Structures are given as structure tokens and as C-alpha cells.
């Protein structure tokens, strides 16, 4: 499938989203991988993960890059040789990248009921503004909170950061499409702006699914 969505956040920041409908072979034939990522691809046990990995390379091509423009640091964080900031995400049939002159992080999450069961593992102060008896809204907001913390973790990428204890997401409403967060870690407080949006898609059985795309700026 062609590029699903492009979001021009500001003059120096762009998001590209791919819906993964192609087979492994179609994606593999359409991209060129560097040696280390060829090894990485071959080591993946799940074909879905392989297809997601390859779809990200398609997004590189859409934005004028190739796999040879990318490298990973010792913590697994992606970087571009030209100094542009990049963050990568994928969830089920979607993958996305964000490119910016600013430090950024991105996450896509499928809205699922199971997030209620694990909420106390990543949320803390956020429970003060969550309304638990409105189930659909509760799931939507929890998904934003998880995505925000994931995006911020990708920005900082420091060992020891706890989603629950160190990253605080301020109160928000879904129609705000943005919120603010703070990272309290290692004696330092850092603020972040978080933006989010929802979109729908059908799975391979035709059932509607709701996703949330979250991205953060330091």
C-alpha cells in the first residue's frame, strides 16, 4: 500500500505513516538494507516484525533516505548521519517515523482493553484525572498516557527511567490533541510537549481498530 499519511507538524518536522499491507517478499524486494540490518532482519522470528521493519525502510525512501543513512547507538536509539533527529515506531499494521531538526520521539498504539489491566504498572499521578467508569474514554486516555511515556523514553533513552515513577503526564482532554509532561530523573526535571491524534483502520478480518499516534518534543 502507498504511504498512509504525512503530517507536516512544523517547517522542520514531518511524520510519515505506512499501513503494512504488503507481503514480506514485496517489501523485501522494494528496499535495500545495510549489512547489520540484514543480519537483524534475519534474526527476527515473527514475520509481522520483519514486515514492520521493512516498512520503516519504505518510509526512509519516501523521505529521501535509505537504510545506509541510519545507524543505531549503543542503547539502540536510531540516528541519521546528516544530524537530523529521527524516531521510529510500529504497532500491528502501522509503522511511522518522525524527522525533525528538534529532538523528538514517536509512538503508535492500538487501543485495547488490556491496557486497563496494566495501567497501575505505568500510571501514577495520572489516575487523579482519569474517570474509570467511562470505559471507552478511559482506554483512550490510558493509551495516550502510555504513548506519551514511550515517546519520551525514546527521546531520553536512559537506563533506569520508570514510566510510572519518573514520567508524569499532565491532565488533558482527548479533543485537546496535546498535553505537557515532565521527566523527573536523576535530580533533573525536564519538560516535554506531547501531541496526539487518533485514526481508524480495519484489521485483516475486517474488524475496525482504533489507533493513537503520539509524538513528543523536548
C-alpha positions in Angstrom: 0.0 0.0 0.0 1.2 3.5 -0.6 2.1 6.0 2.1 -0.9 6.1 4.5 -0.5 9.6 5.9 2.0 12.5 6.0 1.8 15.1 8.8 3.8 18.3 8.5 4.0 19.3 12.1 6.0 22.4 11.5 8.5 23.6 8.9 11.3 21.4 10.3 9.3 18.3 11.5 7.5 15.7 9.4 5.7 12.4 10.3 5.2 9.6 7.8 2.8 6.7 8.5 2.7 3.4 6.5 -0.1 0.9 6.5 1.6 -2.5 6.2 -0.5 -4.5 3.7 2.4 -5.9 1.6 3.8 -9.4 1.9 7.3 -9.9 3.3 8.7 -10.5 -0.2 7.1 -7.4 -1.7 8.6 -5.2 1.0 12.0 -7.0 0.9 12.2 -6.6 -2.9 11.4 -2.8 -2.6 14.2 -1.8 -0.2 18.0 -2.1 0.2 19.4 -3.0 3.7 22.8 -2.4 5.1 24.7 -5.4 6.3 23.9 -5.1 10.0 20.2 -4.6 9.4 20.2 -7.6 7.0 21.5 -9.7 10.0 19.0 -8.1 12.3 16.1 -8.8 9.9 17.2 -12.5 9.5 17.2 -12.9 13.3 13.6 -11.8 13.7 11.3 -14.8 14.4 8.0 -13.0 13.6 7.1 -12.2 10.0 5.0 -9.3 11.3 8.0 -7.8 12.9 10.0 -8.4 9.7 7.4 -6.6 7.6 7.2 -3.7 10.1 11.0 -3.4 10.0 11.0 -3.4 6.2 8.0 -0.9 6.0 10.1 1.6 8.1 12.7 1.3 5.3 10.0 2.2 2.8 9.3 5.3 4.9 13.0 6.2 4.7 12.8 6.1 1.0 9.7 8.3 1.0 11.6 10.9 3.0 14.7 10.8 0.8 16.8 8.5 2.9 18.0 4.9 2.7 19.0 2.3 5.3 22.6 3.4 4.8 21.8 6.9 6.2 20.8 5.3 9.5 22.8 4.0 12.4 22.0 2.9 16.0 23.9 3.9 19.1 24.9 1.6 21.9 21.5 2.0 23.5 19.6 1.1 20.3 18.5 4.6 19.6 18.4 5.5 15.8 20.3 8.4 14.3 20.8 9.8 10.9 24.3 10.6 9.6 23.2 14.1 8.5 22.3 15.1 12.0 18.5 15.2 11.5 16.7 13.7 14.5 14.6 10.6 13.9 12.3 8.3 15.9 10.7 5.1 14.8 7.6 3.2 15.8 5.3 0.4 14.7 2.2 -1.3 16.0 0.3 -4.1 14.3 -0.4 -3.0 10.7 1.1 0.5 11.0 4.6 1.9 11.2 5.7 5.6 11.4 8.8 7.8 11.5 9.2 11.4 12.7 12.0 13.5 11.3 12.9 16.9 12.8 15.6 19.4 13.4 14.4 19.1 17.1 14.8 16.2 19.5 11.7 14.1 19.0 10.1 10.8 20.0 7.1 9.0 18.5 4.8 6.1 19.3 1.8 4.3 17.7 -0.5 2.3 19.9 -3.6 0.2 19.2 -6.4 1.0 21.7 -7.1 -2.2 23.6 -9.0 -3.2 26.7 -6.0 -5.0 28.1 -4.4 -1.6 28.9 -6.8 -1.3 31.9 -5.2 -4.4 33.5 -1.7 -3.0 33.3 -2.5 0.7 34.0 -1.0 0.6 37.5 2.3 -0.5 36.1 2.9 2.7 34.1 0.5 5.3 35.5 0.5 7.0 38.9 -0.4 10.7 39.3 -2.4 10.4 36.1 -5.2 8.5 38.0 -6.1 11.8 39.7 -7.8 13.0 36.5 -8.9 9.7 34.8 -12.5 8.7 35.0 -12.6 5.0 35.3 -16.4 4.4 34.9 -16.3 5.8 31.3 -14.6 2.7 29.8 -14.0 3.8 26.2 -12.7 7.2 27.3 -10.6 5.6 30.0 -8.9 3.3 27.4 -8.3 6.2 25.0 -6.7 8.3 27.7 -4.6 5.4 29.1 -3.4 4.8 25.5 -2.3 8.4 25.2 -0.5 8.3 28.5 1.4 5.1 27.6 2.3 6.5 24.2 3.5 9.8 25.7 5.7 8.0 28.1 7.0 5.7 25.4 7.8 8.7 23.2 9.6 10.5 26.0 11.6 7.4 26.9 12.7 7.2 23.2 14.0 10.8 23.5 15.9 10.3 26.7 16.8 6.7 26.3 18.5 6.5 29.7 18.8 3.3 31.8 16.7 3.3 34.9 13.8 5.5 33.8 10.5 4.2 35.1 7.3 5.1 33.2 5.4 5.1 36.5 7.8 6.8 38.8 9.6 9.3 36.6 7.4 10.4 33.7 4.3 12.5 34.6 1.6 13.3 32.1 -0.4 16.4 32.8 -4.2 16.5 32.7 -5.8 16.6 29.2 -8.9 16.0 27.2 -9.0 14.0 24.0 -10.1 16.9 21.9 -7.1 18.9 23.2 -4.8 16.8 20.9 -1.9 17.8 23.1 -0.6 17.9 26.7 2.6 18.5 28.7 4.7 16.1 30.5 7.6 16.1 32.9 10.5 13.7 33.4 11.8 13.7 37.0 15.0 11.7 36.9 18.5 11.7 38.3 17.8 15.0 40.1 16.7 16.8 37.0 13.3 17.9 35.8 12.7 18.1 32.0 9.5 19.3 30.3 8.1 18.0 27.1 5.2 18.9 24.7 3.2 15.9 23.6 0.8 15.9 20.7 -1.6 13.1 19.7 -4.2 12.1 17.2 -6.5 9.1 16.6 -7.2 7.2 13.4 -9.1 4.1 12.4 -8.3 1.0 10.3 -9.7 -2.4 9.7 -7.7 -5.5 10.6 -7.2 -8.4 8.2 -10.6 -9.8 9.3 -12.4 -6.6 8.6 -12.9 -5.5 12.2 -12.4 -1.8 12.9 -9.5 -0.9 15.1 -8.6 2.5 16.7 -5.0 3.7 16.9 -3.4 6.6 18.7 -0.3 8.3 17.3 1.7 10.2 19.9 4.8 12.4 19.4 6.8 14.5 21.8 9.3 17.4 21.7 11.7 18.2 24.5 
